[in-house]
């Protein structure tokens, strides 16, 4: 299952919440603007040292940064569960209808 809030999105969201440009963030943690762009687009990932710097700058734990918004992820999981239940019921009904056609 794909989770909407991935690390790159977390970095972008926290950066924007602080009103920082990619260049501003890059300067604060001593990397290039391109590096920040690559993280946010998922082309590359920050190493442990940079994760620590990001967490400190954003005022969040590494767990929060890496895992993302746990509440949103849990909501997504619940929506997926409901969708699976609905699809399962529809499948059973289709099989029952097909059986009646025999």
Secondary structure, 3 states (H helix, E strand, C coil): CCCCCCHHHHHHHHHHHCCCCHHHHHHHHCCCHHHHHHHHHCCCCCCHHHHHHHHHHHCCCHHHHHHCCHHHHHHHHHHHHHHHHHHHHHHHHHHHHHHHCC
